Amino acid sequence: MKKRTVVSAALAMQLFLCTGAFAYESEFMNSKAANADLPAKAKLEAYKVGKDFMTTKVRAEWTKEQIQAFQRQGIFRNIPVLAFQTDASDALKPKVIMTNLPGVKVDLNTGGENAGDEVIVSILGGDRLNPDKSYTLYTGWSSREGSDKPILTLHSLQRFGQPGGTINDLSDTKDQLARIEWKQVNEKNPNFKAAPADFKVSFPSHADEKNIKKVKGEYTNIYSKETLAQYRKGAAERVGILSEQSIWPFAATFKKSTVMDLKMLAEQYKLKISQAYAIGTTADGEEYTVVWFGDDINDLSLLEENPRFVKFHIAEIEGRASGDSLQSLSISPSVSLVDVEDKERQPTGIYWLDQLGSASK
């Protein structure tokens, strides 16, 4: 938010901490309806599952006035963001994310010995938020065994897409909404019946960390069937001329009915998968995006039981592979599109855009 509004927004924000018989909770409110940097209303809960795993759930709402700020503004487009930042101890790693926020993309800025990981959830369908609905963002975090001091903070901010193909953070919009200390979270997640007797989360949590890249900015410039078709054509041409043995960052989008074993897919096409997206659909037709890092489908056991999905399929994967592997993958009948790195632009899947295009036919 702009610096001149910090004081007034701070006064409007109400925070509280509950321990003992309740979960760790933090609730906040933004009374300035026109200020889209912060959700109008949100609540964060944190629970433990076993001794080495923590879950968080954010419930957030935006007003009609805020959502109007996410409409396309000429050549720019404002993108609302919720982001989690771990502390510098490198003792806390993200494992799995689940949300019904529309059109989300997840960036992972990985830490190391002197820095913690940052998970950035960009809501690229921000203009399609419903002002009468509370949205959920679930995250699961693995703690290094024996550590009781990790800290996790939740921020909101805005990004914007530029015609040149980048997505940048909007200055002076980052606000800390909540701060969680691992040792303060004592209650068990009620949506897990019980942690399995052999429950243990692997650490570190994601493969090929350094190669998980940010969302490709060109994604924000696709707003019609024509621009989507142009994007598809360009991506297909780039894949077609790849040198066979060179290694390329890539993103693959799958068709809606795709169900697959990621490890088998990685073996078949010699892929190193760093991040995966799936779509889960509930009985009432609501869609959730599920994201995890690497190709281990067992990480999905770290999702809480609610909501219950009646359909579940892989939507996108990201990673690295050779040119000939990507050319073979691009002609698979289950694949909608393979995109590769282009100069300074990073590849990204287009499942959300595909569905918008299908709905508009």
N, C-alpha and C positions, 0 to 999 in steps of 0.2 A: 504494500500500500504506500501511497505517497507519504512522506515524512510528516506533512502537516496534519494528517489524519490519524497518526499513531496514537496520540493521547486520547482522542475521542473514542477510537475503536477499542482501546484498552479498557476504558471505562464501561464500554458496552459488553465486554466479554466477561462471562461469569465462569469461574473455574472452581471445582471442588474435588476433593479426594476422599474416597470411601475405602476403608479397610475393615478387617474383622469378618463380619458375617456377609459382606458383600465383595464383589469384584473390585479391582482398581477401576475407577470411573473418573472421567473428566468430561465436563459438559461446557460448551461455549456457544455464544450467541453474538451475532453481528446486527446491531440495530439500524445500521445505515443501509437501507435497501439498495441504494444505487452503487454501493461499494462491492464490486464483484470479486475482489481479492480473497475475501473470506466467505465461506458458506454462510447462509443466513442463520443456520442452526446446525449444530453437530454434537454428537456424543461419542466418546471413545471408551471402550471396555477392554480390559486385558485379563487373561486367565492363564493358568499353567495346565499343561498336559504332561504327566510324568515330571521328572526333575530337570530335563534338559530341553524342554520345548515350551514356547509361549505363543498364545494366539492373541490377536487384537481384532476388534471390530469397530469400525467407524460407521455411524449412521449420520448422513448429511443431507441437508435440504438447501435449495436455492430458490430465490424469489423470481417472479416473472420479470421484474426490472433487471435483476442480475443476469438472467438467461438472455435477455435482449443484448447484453454486452458481449455475448459469445457469438452473435451473428456476424457474418462477414462484413467487415468495415473497409470497403474499397479493396485495396490490394493486401490488406492485413487481416488477420483473424486472431482474436484473443482466445486462448485455450486455458481453461481452469485446470489446476494441478493440486493433487494431494501427494505429499512426499514424506517418507520416513527416513531418518538419519540415525545410524548407530554411532556410538562414541568411538574414540580412537583406540580402544583396547583390542579391537579385532576379535572380540569374544562372542559376537552375535552375528548370525548370518541368516538372510532371508531364504525361505524354502519354497513357499507356495502362496499364491495370491488368488482371491476370488472376489468378483464384484459384479453387480448389475448396472454399474455406470455405463453409459453408451459410448461405444467406439474407443475403448481405452487402449493405450499403448504403454508398456512398462519399460523404462530404462533402468539399468543397473549400473551405477558407478561403483566399482569395486574398490575396497580399501586394501589394507595390508597391515604390516606390523605397526605403522604409525597413523593409520587412518581407518575409519569405519566405513561400512557400506552405506550407500544411499539408494533407495528405491523410489523412483519418480513415476507416478501414475498420471499420465496426461489424458484428459478427458476430451478426445477429439470429436466426440459427438455432443459437446457442451450445449450446442444450440437446440438439441433434442431432449434436453432434460425436462422433466415435468415438474412445475412449481408446486403441485399438490402431492408430491411423492417423496418419501424418505428413501434414500439409496444407501446401500451397504458396501463397505470395503473391508474384506477379511484378509488378514495376513498371518502367516505362521513363521516363527523364528526359532532357529536352533542355537543353543548356547554351548560354548566350549565347556566340557565337563570340569566341574570343580569351581567354575567362576560364578560368583553371586553379585558382581558389580556392573554388568553391562547396563547402558542407558540408551533408551530409544526415544527420539523426539518426533513429533508429528508437525509438519508445516503445511501451509497452503501458499500458493503463489499463482502467478499467471505467466504463460509463455505466449509467444506469437510466431506465426509462420510467415516467412518472407518469400517473395517470388523467386529469389535466387536458389531456393532449395534448402534453407536451414530453419531450424526451430530454436529460438533464443528465449532465455528468461527475461521477463519484463522487469526492469530495475525498480527497486524500492517496493516490491510487492510480496516479498517473503515474510510470513508471520509464523511464529511458533504458536501452535495451538495446545500442545500437551507435551509432557515429559514423563517418561516411565522409567523407573529404576527396577531392574530385575528382582531385587530382593524385596521390593514392596508388593509384588504380585504373589499372592498366596492361594487364592481360590482356584479350584479346578473348573475347567470349562464344562458347563452342564450339557453341552451338545455332543460331548464324547461320553459314551456310557462308562467306559473305563479304559485306561491306557493298557495296551497289551503287556503281558508279563515281560516280553523281550523288547519292549519299546525302547529304541535308541536311535537318535537322529545322527546320521553321518555328518562329519565335519572335516573339511569345509564343505559347503552345501552345493556349489555349482561348478560345473566343468568349464574349462576354457574361459576362465573369468575375464581375462584381459581383452577378449574378443567380443564381448557383449557390447553392442554399440547403441548410440542414440537413434531415435526415430528419424527417418529421412524426411526432411522438411517439405519435399515436393508433394508428399501425401496431403498436406493441407491445401494444395492448389487444385486438387481434383474435386470438382463441384458439379459435374454434369456427365452424361453418357459420353459426350464427345471428348472431354478431357480424360476420362477414364480409358477410353479406347486408345487415345494418343499415348497415355502412360503405358498401357499394355504393349503397344507396338514397339515403343522404345525399349522396354525391358526385354522383350523377345529378341530384338535385334542385338542387344548387348550380350545376351547369353549365347546367341548363335555364333558370335565371332570370338568367344573366349579361347585363349590358348589352352590346349588340352591339359597340360601337366601343371600349370600355374594354380596356386591356391587362392581362392576368392571368398570374401565374406558374402553370404547370401541370405535371402529370406524366401521361403516358399509358401504359397497360399494354396490350400486344398479346397476341393469342392465340398459342398455342404454335407453330403452323406458319407464322408470319409471316416472310417474307423480303422485304426492301424496300430501296430506294435512299433513304437519308435526305435527300439533297439534293432529290430529286424530291418527297418527302413534304413537306419544308419549303416548297418552292415551291408545291405544290398547295394546301396549307392555310395558307400565309402564317405559318409558325412560325419562331421564332428558337430553335433547339435549342442548349442549353448543355451537356447531358450525355446520354450514351446508354449503355444496358446491353444486352448480348447474351448468349446462352447457346450455348456450344460443347459438343458431346457427342463423346466419344471412341468408338472401336470397342467398348470394353468397357462402355459405357454411363455412364461417369462424366461429370458435368456441371461445367463451369467457367463462372464469371461473368466477362465481359469488359466493362470500362468505359473510356470515353474521353470527351473534352470537346469539344463541338461536333458538327457533322454530317459531318465529313470521314472517310469510310470508309477512305481511304488511310492513316490513322493505324494501322490494323490491320497494316500491313506492318512495324510496329515490334514486333510480337509475335515471340518466338523460335519456332522450328519445332516444338518439343515443348511440350505434347502435340499430336498431330495430330487434328484434328476431322473427323468424318465428317458431322456436322450442325452448322449454325450459323444462328441466327436472332435478330432483334431482339426484345428482351423489354420494354424500357421506354425512354422518352425524357423529358427534363425541359427546360423552357425558358419562353418567354413568347409569348403570342399574344392576339389580340382575342377577345371573347366569341363573335362569330358564327363565327370560324374554329374555335374549340373545340367549339361546338355541332355543326358539320359533321363534325369529326373524331370526335366521340363516337358518331356513327351509322355510321361506316365498318365494313364487315363484318370487317375485320382487327383492330379495336380491342375490347379487353375492358372497359376503363374509362378515363375521363378524370377526373382529380381536379384541383381548383383551390385556390388559397389561401383559407383560412378564418380570418378575424381574424388572430391571431398564429401560427397553425399553417401550416406549409409543406406543399405537396402532395408526395406520393410515390407511386411505382408499387407494385403489389401482386402482381407476377408470382409471387414465392416463395409468398405466401399462396394464390394461385390454385392452384398445383400441389399444395400440402398439402391443400387442399380437395378437389381431384380425386382424390388418392390415398386419401382417407378415405371416398370414396363406396362 
